[in-house]
Amino acid sequence: MGVKPEIFRMIIYLTFPVAMFRVSNQAEWFEDDVIQRKRELWPPEKLQELEEFKERLRKRKRREEKLLRDAQQNS
């Protein structure tokens, strides 16, 4: 082999990863697909259920913290 094929191979080795990085980081190319997939995975009904669950957890945490503070004050 000569120097020219080696240079060509090195260009390919360096260009391919850079090109893939460039393509994968073009958000506007994939934005519609990502939004559609997100809506499929998390429809509005599930999001509402998730928010209600989070609120129940917050209330439980506040209640437990209050009980803990009261217990520490009474001790």
C-alpha positions as CSV (number, residue, x, y, z in Angstrom):
1,M,0.0,0.0,0.0
2,G,1.0,3.5,-0.6
3,V,0.6,6.8,1.2
4,K,-2.4,7.9,-0.8
5,P,-4.7,5.0,0.3
6,E,-3.6,5.5,3.9
7,I,-4.5,9.2,3.7
8,F,-7.9,8.4,2.2
9,R,-8.6,5.9,5.0
10,M,-7.6,8.4,7.6
11,I,-9.9,11.0,6.1
12,I,-12.8,8.4,6.2
13,Y,-12.0,7.5,9.8
14,L,-12.1,11.1,10.9
15,T,-15.0,12.3,8.7
16,F,-17.5,9.5,9.6
17,P,-17.7,10.2,13.4
18,V,-17.7,13.9,12.9
19,A,-20.5,13.6,10.3
20,M,-22.6,11.3,12.5
21,F,-22.2,13.7,15.5
22,R,-23.3,16.6,13.3
23,V,-26.4,14.7,12.0
24,S,-27.4,13.5,15.4
25,N,-27.2,17.0,16.9
26,Q,-29.5,18.6,14.4
27,A,-32.5,19.0,16.7
28,E,-34.8,20.6,14.1
29,W,-34.4,17.4,12.0
30,F,-35.8,15.2,14.7
31,E,-38.0,17.6,16.7
32,D,-41.3,16.5,15.1
33,D,-40.5,12.8,15.6
34,V,-39.5,13.3,19.2
35,I,-42.6,15.3,20.0
36,Q,-44.8,12.7,18.4
37,R,-43.1,9.8,20.3
38,K,-43.4,11.7,23.6
39,R,-47.1,12.2,23.0
40,E,-47.5,8.4,22.3
41,L,-45.6,7.5,25.5
42,W,-47.1,10.1,27.7
43,P,-50.7,11.1,26.6
44,P,-52.3,14.0,28.5
45,E,-54.4,11.6,30.6
46,K,-51.2,9.9,31.9
47,L,-49.6,13.3,32.6
48,Q,-52.6,14.3,34.6
49,E,-52.4,11.1,36.6
50,L,-48.7,11.6,37.1
51,E,-49.2,15.1,38.4
52,E,-51.9,13.9,40.8
53,F,-49.6,11.2,42.1
54,K,-46.8,13.7,42.6
55,E,-49.1,16.0,44.5
56,R,-50.2,13.1,46.8
57,L,-46.5,12.4,47.5
58,R,-45.8,16.0,48.3
59,K,-48.8,16.1,50.7
60,R,-47.6,12.9,52.4
61,K,-44.0,14.3,52.7
62,R,-45.3,17.5,54.3
63,R,-47.5,15.5,56.7
64,E,-44.6,13.2,57.7
65,E,-42.3,16.2,58.2
66,K,-44.9,17.9,60.4
67,L,-45.3,14.8,62.4
68,L,-41.6,14.5,62.8
69,R,-41.2,18.1,63.9
70,D,-44.1,17.7,66.4
71,A,-42.5,14.5,67.8
72,Q,-39.1,16.2,68.2
73,Q,-40.7,19.2,69.9
74,N,-42.6,17.0,72.4
75,S,-39.5,14.9,73.2
